Amino acid sequence: MSKKILTIVIPSYNTEKFIDKNIPTFLQDSILDDIEILIINDGSTDHTVEIAKKYEEKYPDTVHIVNKKNGGHGSVINKGIEIATGTYYKVVDGDDWVDTNNLCRFVTDLKQQDADLVINPYYFVYDGSGRRKLVKFWAPIYGISVLFDDICTNYQKLPIHSITYKTHILRNNGIKVREKCFYEDNEYDLLPIPFVNTIAIYDYPIYEYLIAQQNQSVSDKNALKNHHMFYDVIQDCIIEFEKYKKSLSYNKQIYMLRTIVELIRSQYNIYLRNGFTDGTYEKMVKFNQDLKERYSFYFYSVAERYSYIKRIQNGKRVLFKAFALILGIYKKITVR
């Protein structure tokens, strides 16, 4: 059996409703010998495994079910890194899917590729309406490996839906993300960057990301409920950045710092989006004080970049409520 060019890890926790939408999008005959699909069952209590087994039985050289105790999305990413055999490594959540034709094109392109990090556009797919929004990435020339340092300052953040890493970049450098925690995909996006030397960006999308489900961790209500987890992720990113900062090029430092600043901004926005929920202002004040005391450089960095955050950092409840109202109006306008 030839070595697989791509391992696709599918985190699966109670995804019985989505498997028959998700898995078939990978199963094109022309690429079955080139890909490894790891359906990592994270302690599901529904019929996820039973449904997945029919694919494992039909495609035994391509599809493999891995059962593990529930540890959250991050534990699945970590397990996948540990056991993947493909040259490249990609995560596609169990309730999402891919563009099959473009996946086939991607597999062919990967055989000629040697970049440490490969980026593709992706789609947001809005639950209910089915509306799709394409997220693109600029490149000086598409499909060609270039130095990460040369172009990384063009990007705010490269998200998990766009990312394919060389597997050895993750495994050989001990990349592990936080387990039993939401939002750890932000660590997956950022922690490998000190070890990434080259990047290739393609102009065709692969990932179709289903959003706007009320039970998703990114919903306003759940983001507030789990705000402490988001802060844990921010702190992990700061600690890792500080560990490697002196050895990084100036451009990598700028990219990683800007990414962390954006995460901190997102934390403030969690509070603002829930600004009229009882206790939210107090949560923001506690976060604000802790950030200033423990990570003052980052506290002032986000304030320097975003004036509205500087105002709520130093303002009173009435100003916080005013910005919460403005953000709520803006959100209603932009989602129409």
LOPAKE-251139 format. One record per residue (C-alpha): x, y, z; residue number from 1. Coordinates in steps of 0.2 Angstrom, whole numbers. Example, Ala and Ser with C-alpha at 12.3 -4.5 7.8 and 13.67 -1.06 7.14 Angstrom:
@X->62 Y->-22 Z->39 num->1 .
@X->68 Y->-5 Z->36 num->2 .
# end
This chain:
@X->0 Y->0 Z->0 num->1 .
@X->7 Y->17 Z->-5 num->2 .
@X->9 Y->31 Z->8 num->3 .
@X->-6 Y->42 Z->10 num->4 .
@X->-3 Y->60 Z->5 num->5 .
@X->-17 Y->67 Z->16 num->6 .
@X->-25 Y->62 Z->33 num->7 .
@X->-42 Y->69 Z->36 num->8 .
@X->-47 Y->69 Z->54 num->9 .
@X->-66 Y->69 Z->57 num->10 .
@X->-70 Y->74 Z->76 num->11 .
@X->-86 Y->65 Z->79 num->12 .
@X->-97 Y->67 Z->95 num->13 .
@X->-115 Y->62 Z->92 num->14 .
@X->-115 Y->66 Z->74 num->15 .
@X->-127 Y->53 Z->68 num->16 .
@X->-137 Y->66 Z->59 num->17 .
@X->-123 Y->72 Z->49 num->18 .
@X->-112 Y->57 Z->44 num->19 .
@X->-121 Y->53 Z->28 num->20 .
@X->-119 Y->71 Z->23 num->21 .
@X->-101 Y->72 Z->28 num->22 .
@X->-92 Y->55 Z->24 num->23 .
@X->-98 Y->53 Z->6 num->24 .
@X->-90 Y->70 Z->1 num->25 .
@X->-73 Y->62 Z->3 num->26 .
@X->-76 Y->45 Z->-5 num->27 .
@X->-71 Y->48 Z->-24 num->28 .
@X->-64 Y->33 Z->-31 num->29 .
@X->-49 Y->42 Z->-39 num->30 .
@X->-42 Y->47 Z->-22 num->31 .
@X->-46 Y->33 Z->-11 num->32 .
@X->-28 Y->26 Z->-12 num->33 .
@X->-21 Y->43 Z->-7 num->34 .
@X->-31 Y->48 Z->8 num->35 .
@X->-34 Y->42 Z->25 num->36 .
@X->-50 Y->46 Z->34 num->37 .
@X->-50 Y->45 Z->53 num->38 .
@X->-67 Y->45 Z->60 num->39 .
@X->-62 Y->49 Z->78 num->40 .
@X->-77 Y->44 Z->89 num->41 .
@X->-76 Y->55 Z->105 num->42 .
@X->-87 Y->45 Z->116 num->43 .
@X->-103 Y->47 Z->107 num->44 .
@X->-119 Y->40 Z->115 num->45 .
@X->-130 Y->40 Z->99 num->46 .
@X->-128 Y->29 Z->83 num->47 .
@X->-112 Y->38 Z->77 num->48 .
@X->-102 Y->22 Z->77 num->49 .
@X->-115 Y->11 Z->69 num->50 .
@X->-117 Y->22 Z->55 num->51 .
@X->-99 Y->26 Z->52 num->52 .
@X->-95 Y->7 Z->52 num->53 .
@X->-104 Y->5 Z->35 num->54 .
@X->-91 Y->16 Z->28 num->55 .
@X->-76 Y->8 Z->36 num->56 .
@X->-82 Y->-9 Z->30 num->57 .
@X->-85 Y->-3 Z->12 num->58 .
@X->-68 Y->6 Z->12 num->59 .
@X->-57 Y->-3 Z->24 num->60 .
@X->-41 Y->4 Z->16 num->61 .
@X->-47 Y->22 Z->18 num->62 .
@X->-59 Y->24 Z->32 num->63 .
@X->-55 Y->20 Z->50 num->64 .
@X->-65 Y->22 Z->66 num->65 .
@X->-55 Y->27 Z->81 num->66 .
@X->-64 Y->25 Z->98 num->67 .
@X->-59 Y->35 Z->113 num->68 .
@X->-66 Y->42 Z->129 num->69 .
@X->-74 Y->59 Z->128 num->70 .
@X->-61 Y->73 Z->129 num->71 .
@X->-68 Y->86 Z->118 num->72 .
@X->-63 Y->92 Z->101 num->73 .
@X->-45 Y->96 Z->106 num->74 .
@X->-42 Y->78 Z->112 num->75 .
@X->-48 Y->72 Z->94 num->76 .
@X->-35 Y->84 Z->86 num->77 .
@X->-22 Y->78 Z->98 num->78 .
@X->-26 Y->59 Z->95 num->79 .
@X->-26 Y->62 Z->76 num->80 .
@X->-9 Y->70 Z->76 num->81 .
@X->-3 Y->55 Z->86 num->82 .
@X->-9 Y->42 Z->74 num->83 .
@X->-10 Y->50 Z->57 num->84 .
@X->0 Y->42 Z->43 num->85 .
@X->-3 Y->55 Z->29 num->86 .
@X->10 Y->67 Z->24 num->87 .
@X->-2 Y->81 Z->27 num->88 .
@X->-15 Y->83 Z->40 num->89 .
@X->-32 Y->91 Z->39 num->90 .
@X->-47 Y->92 Z->51 num->91 .
@X->-65 Y->92 Z->45 num->92 .
@X->-78 Y->92 Z->59 num->93 .
@X->-91 Y->79 Z->58 num->94 .
@X->-106 Y->91 Z->55 num->95 .
@X->-97 Y->99 Z->40 num->96 .
@X->-92 Y->93 Z->23 num->97 .
@X->-80 Y->96 Z->8 num->98 .
@X->-82 Y->100 Z->-10 num->99 .
@X->-78 Y->83 Z->-18 num->100 .
@X->-72 Y->89 Z->-35 num->101 .
@X->-60 Y->102 Z->-26 num->102 .
@X->-54 Y->89 Z->-14 num->103 .
@X->-49 Y->78 Z->-28 num->104 .
@X->-40 Y->93 Z->-36 num->105 .
@X->-32 Y->96 Z->-19 num->106 .
@X->-25 Y->79 Z->-17 num->107 .
@X->-17 Y->79 Z->-34 num->108 .
@X->-9 Y->96 Z->-30 num->109 .
@X->-3 Y->90 Z->-13 num->110 .
@X->7 Y->76 Z->-22 num->111 .
@X->17 Y->90 Z->-30 num->112 .
@X->18 Y->101 Z->-15 num->113 .
@X->31 Y->103 Z->-1 num->114 .
@X->25 Y->118 Z->9 num->115 .
@X->24 Y->116 Z->28 num->116 .
@X->7 Y->125 Z->28 num->117 .
@X->-6 Y->124 Z->14 num->118 .
@X->-21 Y->136 Z->14 num->119 .
@X->-37 Y->135 Z->4 num->120 .
@X->-53 Y->146 Z->4 num->121 .
@X->-68 Y->140 Z->12 num->122 .
@X->-87 Y->142 Z->13 num->123 .
@X->-98 Y->148 Z->27 num->124 .
@X->-114 Y->138 Z->25 num->125 .
@X->-129 Y->146 Z->35 num->126 .
@X->-140 Y->134 Z->43 num->127 .
@X->-158 Y->135 Z->38 num->128 .
@X->-156 Y->147 Z->23 num->129 .
@X->-142 Y->137 Z->15 num->130 .
@X->-134 Y->154 Z->10 num->131 .
@X->-115 Y->152 Z->7 num->132 .
@X->-101 Y->165 Z->9 num->133 .
@X->-84 Y->162 Z->2 num->134 .
@X->-69 Y->167 Z->12 num->135 .
@X->-53 Y->169 Z->1 num->136 .
@X->-35 Y->172 Z->4 num->137 .
@X->-23 Y->183 Z->-6 num->138 .
@X->-7 Y->175 Z->-13 num->139 .
@X->7 Y->183 Z->-24 num->140 .
@X->5 Y->167 Z->-35 num->141 .
@X->-7 Y->153 Z->-31 num->142 .
@X->-2 Y->135 Z->-28 num->143 .
@X->17 Y->139 Z->-26 num->144 .
@X->27 Y->137 Z->-10 num->145 .
@X->34 Y->153 Z->-3 num->146 .
@X->42 Y->159 Z->13 num->147 .
@X->29 Y->161 Z->27 num->148 .
@X->39 Y->177 Z->33 num->149 .
@X->37 Y->185 Z->16 num->150 .
@X->18 Y->185 Z->16 num->151 .
@X->11 Y->182 Z->34 num->152 .
@X->9 Y->200 Z->38 num->153 .
@X->-5 Y->201 Z->25 num->154 .
@X->-16 Y->190 Z->36 num->155 .
@X->-26 Y->193 Z->52 num->156 .
@X->-28 Y->175 Z->56 num->157 .
@X->-28 Y->159 Z->46 num->158 .
@X->-42 Y->148 Z->53 num->159 .
@X->-44 Y->129 Z->55 num->160 .
@X->-56 Y->128 Z->40 num->161 .
@X->-43 Y->134 Z->28 num->162 .
@X->-28 Y->125 Z->36 num->163 .
@X->-18 Y->109 Z->30 num->164 .
@X->-2 Y->106 Z->39 num->165 .
@X->13 Y->95 Z->36 num->166 .
@X->10 Y->81 Z->49 num->167 .
@X->28 Y->81 Z->55 num->168 .
@X->26 Y->100 Z->59 num->169 .
@X->13 Y->95 Z->72 num->170 .
@X->20 Y->79 Z->78 num->171 .
@X->39 Y->82 Z->79 num->172 .
@X->36 Y->99 Z->88 num->173 .
@X->24 Y->91 Z->101 num->174 .
@X->9 Y->102 Z->96 num->175 .
@X->-5 Y->99 Z->107 num->176 .
@X->-21 Y->109 Z->110 num->177 .
@X->-31 Y->111 Z->126 num->178 .
@X->-43 Y->97 Z->129 num->179 .
@X->-61 Y->97 Z->137 num->180 .
@X->-62 Y->115 Z->131 num->181 .
@X->-71 Y->125 Z->117 num->182 .
@X->-62 Y->137 Z->106 num->183 .
@X->-45 Y->127 Z->106 num->184 .
@X->-45 Y->127 Z->87 num->185 .
@X->-37 Y->145 Z->89 num->186 .
@X->-23 Y->136 Z->97 num->187 .
@X->-22 Y->124 Z->82 num->188 .
@X->-22 Y->139 Z->71 num->189 .
@X->-7 Y->148 Z->80 num->190 .
@X->4 Y->136 Z->90 num->191 .
@X->12 Y->128 Z->75 num->192 .
@X->17 Y->144 Z->67 num->193 .
@X->35 Y->145 Z->75 num->194 .
@X->39 Y->130 Z->65 num->195 .
@X->31 Y->134 Z->49 num->196 .
@X->44 Y->140 Z->36 num->197 .
@X->34 Y->139 Z->20 num->198 .
@X->16 Y->141 Z->14 num->199 .
@X->6 Y->138 Z->-1 num->200 .
@X->-11 Y->146 Z->-5 num->201 .
@X->-23 Y->139 Z->-17 num->202 .
@X->-38 Y->149 Z->-25 num->203 .
@X->-51 Y->135 Z->-24 num->204 .
@X->-62 Y->131 Z->-9 num->205 .
@X->-63 Y->114 Z->0 num->206 .
@X->-71 Y->116 Z->17 num->207 .
@X->-90 Y->119 Z->19 num->208 .
@X->-92 Y->126 Z->37 num->209 .
@X->-110 Y->125 Z->43 num->210 .
@X->-113 Y->139 Z->56 num->211 .
@X->-128 Y->147 Z->65 num->212 .
@X->-133 Y->132 Z->74 num->213 .
@X->-140 Y->137 Z->91 num->214 .
@X->-130 Y->124 Z->100 num->215 .
@X->-113 Y->129 Z->93 num->216 .
@X->-100 Y->135 Z->105 num->217 .
@X->-99 Y->151 Z->94 num->218 .
@X->-117 Y->157 Z->98 num->219 .
@X->-118 Y->172 Z->108 num->220 .
@X->-126 Y->163 Z->123 num->221 .
@X->-114 Y->149 Z->123 num->222 .
@X->-99 Y->160 Z->121 num->223 .
@X->-104 Y->170 Z->137 num->224 .
@X->-107 Y->154 Z->146 num->225 .
@X->-90 Y->147 Z->141 num->226 .
@X->-80 Y->164 Z->142 num->227 .
@X->-68 Y->157 Z->154 num->228 .
@X->-63 Y->144 Z->141 num->229 .
@X->-59 Y->157 Z->128 num->230 .
@X->-48 Y->166 Z->141 num->231 .
@X->-39 Y->150 Z->144 num->232 .
@X->-35 Y->148 Z->126 num->233 .
@X->-29 Y->166 Z->125 num->234 .
@X->-17 Y->163 Z->139 num->235 .
@X->-11 Y->147 Z->131 num->236 .
@X->-7 Y->157 Z->115 num->237 .
@X->2 Y->171 Z->125 num->238 .
@X->12 Y->158 Z->135 num->239 .
@X->18 Y->149 Z->119 num->240 .
@X->21 Y->165 Z->110 num->241 .
@X->32 Y->172 Z->124 num->242 .
@X->42 Y->155 Z->124 num->243 .
@X->47 Y->157 Z->106 num->244 .
@X->46 Y->175 Z->103 num->245 .
@X->65 Y->179 Z->104 num->246 .
@X->69 Y->166 Z->91 num->247 .
@X->55 Y->172 Z->78 num->248 .
@X->58 Y->183 Z->64 num->249 .
@X->50 Y->200 Z->65 num->250 .
@X->36 Y->196 Z->53 num->251 .
@X->31 Y->180 Z->63 num->252 .
@X->31 Y->190 Z->79 num->253 .
@X->19 Y->203 Z->71 num->254 .
@X->8 Y->189 Z->64 num->255 .
@X->7 Y->180 Z->81 num->256 .
@X->5 Y->196 Z->91 num->257 .
@X->-9 Y->202 Z->79 num->258 .
@X->-18 Y->185 Z->80 num->259 .
@X->-17 Y->186 Z->99 num->260 .
@X->-24 Y->204 Z->99 num->261 .
@X->-38 Y->198 Z->88 num->262 .
@X->-42 Y->184 Z->101 num->263 .
@X->-42 Y->197 Z->115 num->264 .
@X->-54 Y->208 Z->105 num->265 .
@X->-65 Y->193 Z->102 num->266 .
@X->-66 Y->190 Z->121 num->267 .
@X->-72 Y->208 Z->124 num->268 .
@X->-84 Y->206 Z->110 num->269 .
@X->-91 Y->191 Z->119 num->270 .
@X->-96 Y->202 Z->133 num->271 .
@X->-102 Y->216 Z->122 num->272 .
@X->-114 Y->204 Z->112 num->273 .
@X->-122 Y->199 Z->128 num->274 .
@X->-121 Y->216 Z->136 num->275 .
@X->-139 Y->217 Z->142 num->276 .
@X->-138 Y->200 Z->151 num->277 .
@X->-137 Y->201 Z->170 num->278 .
@X->-119 Y->199 Z->176 num->279 .
@X->-111 Y->202 Z->160 num->280 .
@X->-103 Y->218 Z->164 num->281 .
@X->-96 Y->211 Z->180 num->282 .
@X->-88 Y->197 Z->170 num->283 .
@X->-80 Y->209 Z->158 num->284 .
@X->-73 Y->219 Z->172 num->285 .
@X->-65 Y->204 Z->180 num->286 .
@X->-57 Y->199 Z->164 num->287 .
@X->-52 Y->216 Z->161 num->288 .
@X->-43 Y->218 Z->178 num->289 .
@X->-35 Y->201 Z->176 num->290 .
@X->-28 Y->204 Z->159 num->291 .
@X->-21 Y->221 Z->164 num->292 .
@X->-12 Y->213 Z->179 num->293 .
@X->-6 Y->197 Z->171 num->294 .
@X->-3 Y->202 Z->153 num->295 .
@X->-2 Y->221 Z->153 num->296 .
@X->8 Y->222 Z->136 num->297 .
@X->-7 Y->213 Z->128 num->298 .
@X->-20 Y->223 Z->137 num->299 .
@X->-12 Y->239 Z->130 num->300 .
@X->-9 Y->232 Z->113 num->301 .
@X->-28 Y->228 Z->110 num->302 .
@X->-32 Y->245 Z->117 num->303 .
@X->-20 Y->253 Z->105 num->304 .
@X->-27 Y->244 Z->90 num->305 .
@X->-46 Y->247 Z->95 num->306 .
@X->-51 Y->263 Z->102 num->307 .
@X->-68 Y->256 Z->107 num->308 .
@X->-60 Y->243 Z->118 num->309 .
@X->-49 Y->256 Z->126 num->310 .
@X->-65 Y->265 Z->131 num->311 .
@X->-73 Y->251 Z->139 num->312 .
@X->-57 Y->246 Z->147 num->313 .
@X->-57 Y->262 Z->156 num->314 .
@X->-75 Y->267 Z->156 num->315 .
@X->-90 Y->263 Z->167 num->316 .
@X->-106 Y->253 Z->165 num->317 .
@X->-116 Y->265 Z->155 num->318 .
@X->-102 Y->266 Z->141 num->319 .
@X->-101 Y->247 Z->141 num->320 .
@X->-120 Y->247 Z->138 num->321 .
@X->-119 Y->260 Z->124 num->322 .
@X->-106 Y->250 Z->114 num->323 .
@X->-116 Y->234 Z->117 num->324 .
@X->-131 Y->242 Z->109 num->325 .
@X->-121 Y->249 Z->95 num->326 .
@X->-113 Y->231 Z->92 num->327 .
@X->-130 Y->223 Z->92 num->328 .
@X->-137 Y->236 Z->79 num->329 .
@X->-122 Y->233 Z->68 num->330 .
@X->-124 Y->214 Z->69 num->331 .
@X->-143 Y->215 Z->64 num->332 .
@X->-138 Y->225 Z->49 num->333 .
@X->-124 Y->214 Z->43 num->334 .
@X->-133 Y->198 Z->44 num->335 .
@X->-148 Y->203 Z->34 num->336 .
# end
